[in-house]
Every structure is written in structure tokens, then in C-alpha cells.
Amino acid sequence: MALVEMDWPNIGFQYRETPVRFVSEYKDGKWDEGRMSTDPNVVINESAGVIQYAQTCFEGLKAYRTEKGDIVCFRPDLNAARIAESARRLCIPVFPEDRFVEAVKAVIKANADYVPPYGSGATLYVRPVLFATSPVLGVKPAVNYEFRIFVSPVGPYFKGGAKPVSLMVSDFDRAAPHGTGHVKAGLNYAMSLYAIEHAHELGFNENMYLDAATRTYVEETGGANFLFVTKDGTVVTPKSSTILPSITRRSLVYVASEILGMKAEEREIPFTEVKEFAECGLCGTAAVISPVGKITYDGGVIEFPSGMEKMGPVLQKLYDTLTGIQMGRIPGPEGWVVKVVENA
Ligand SMILES: *Cc1c(COP(=O)(O)O)cnc(C)c1O
């Protein structure tokens, strides 16, 4: 076993097949014990619940090598809890949370040669997914399901520093209707593709979505939560029951208030307040924080004082602290960094 050779800084964010994935099947009312598989393909019936009625949800987390040379992942227990919530909302049987964490660790370990080296900026992206495999025709939950965890090495989100992005306030809603905005599921992403393509055509990197009911409050972007900094240095993040509860956002708010001694608030943010903020960023597993330089809306353009060249100072401090904890350079709260392989 030896680390595979790749041009780590340039591999990009795309699916790359690795040797092993975890597969468990739900049959006769229970999840089987699961197994490692070398087969990357899934063969299911043409009328499977996932194909007909999008009965599926997923998670995303990263494994990486720390400065000391361990292979670790970050707060997988929160991914376990969140996919359990998503599954319940989609009438998919919950995969037990403790078994989820064990399976995530086992898959990473089995693909250890694909965990990029420390300092390369690249990581091993871990994708757990639950989906309905048995046929349905009338609208109802399927009977059989599959839980699968595969991994793919991915390159650094930003090469040569995080460049601020430009957003537009979208006329579309982010998520599918029926209040599924807090669910991490393909159906919400499918509903956002048209809006993202539209934003790209107009020259923007991403959308800012407002709440679907009143178009008054800030929600999130396609796949990341917002974090703002007020002019007096308070970290503010939207409170909403229709956004995805980002693990990165929750970790950053904790870092701000409990480690850096800053003021941090989770509250409703009317869009009219956004022009008052000093800094704006998007947070999620992929980039940790992606700075936002400006936001265009039908009344004009909001340009944040931090500008289009670099991340603002407060977000930079949060970014450095959280990535420092993740990489083992700074001690973090108990249970955040989970060891998978010691001294790999
Ligand atoms: C996954 C996801 C996020 C980010 O969550 P993290 O746990 O921080 O990766 C934000 N919004 C949406 C819609 C997501 O699917």
C-alpha cells in the first residue's frame, strides 16, 4: 500500500473512482450488516423509487492527513445525525448513526492510499448516499433501499488563495416546495440547477436565495450557508427552518464565540440589512469559507468593504482557526477531529 501519485493541486472537484465502497441493503424491514464492494455501479429496476420519485438523500464530508500524519475526518457524528433527519423527511429508513460513523471510517481506511498528502490542499471527499431501490408506480415510499458510501479525491477549492465571488439575488426558490429546504437531498439540488445556470449566464458565480414565503429574509446559496460580519465585528448567520443546517457554519459560529471570544448571533436577517455588513462569506465543507465580494439585486449592487481581492479580516481569522483545528495545528473541541488511521 502506498499513496497513489496524482497532480494533487490540479485534480479539481470531480468524481474519481477509487477501489472500495461500503454497501448495505435494506430488505425485509432491516439494514443488513453491509460489506465492502469493488463495484462502482448500481443496478436497479427502471421503476425504482429513486428514479421515479427522487426518494434519496446524501451527505458530504472530507478526510485528510494532519500535520502529524494521521488520517482523520471532521465531525462525522453530525453527518450521521443530519442524514438521519433527511431520511425521516423522505420516508427512507434511517441507517443507525453509530454504524454510519463506523462505515465512514472503514471506507476511508480502505481507500487510505487515495487520501491526499498534508499540505497539498487536496482532500478525500466522502459521499454517503441513501436511495430507494425497489419499484414503485403509485406515489408511495419504496420497500427496499441501499446505503452506499464512496470516496473521491478532490483538489483544493481555491488555488492561490480564496478569491471573492459575485452573487445575484435569485428570483427562484432554492429548494423544492413542501418545506424540504432543510433536507440534504438531490431533489433540492435538481430544483436549483436552472437558477444556477441562469446566474452563470448573467456572469454571477452563485445565487443568494431569499425566503420563498415573503422574499424578505436571507436564506442561503445553492450549497452553502451565509456568514456575515457587522461593522463592529459581530458574526451573524441566518436563522431559518428552510435552510440546510451546515456543519461548517455551526463549527464556525462555535469557533467565533467559544474560542475567539467574538459575539456571534443566529437570527433572521432581512435582505435590507445586508448592505450594512462589513464582510460576507459562504460556508460549507468544500471551501470552508468562500468570501463574497458583491451582491447584485434589482435595486443595485452591494459591494462589501472587504472587496473583490481577498477575504475580509474577521472571516480570514475564522477560516484560519477552523482549518487549523481540522489540520491538527490548533487543538480543537473534544470529538471534532476523528482519527481514522494513526500515522498513515
Ligand atoms: C451540504 C450543504 C451545505 C453545507 O453544509 P456543510 O455541512 O457545512 O457541508 C449548505 N447548504 C446546502 C443546501 C447543502 O446541501
The ligand as a Gaussian input file, in Angstrom:
#p B3LYP/6-31G(d) Opt

LIG

0 1
 C      -24.259000      20.454000       2.314000
 C      -24.919000      21.771000       2.218000
 C      -24.440000      22.912000       2.886000
 C      -23.139000      22.915000       3.659000
 O      -23.162000      22.084000       4.759000
 P      -21.808000      21.572000       5.411000
 O      -22.258000      20.586000       6.415000
 O      -21.138000      22.739000       6.015000
 O      -21.001000      20.979000       4.301000
 C      -25.169000      24.079000       2.805000
 N      -26.304000      24.156000       2.080000
 C      -26.778000      23.100000       1.404000
 C      -28.036000      23.250000       0.626000
 C      -26.120000      21.867000       1.453000
 O      -26.616000      20.834000       0.765000

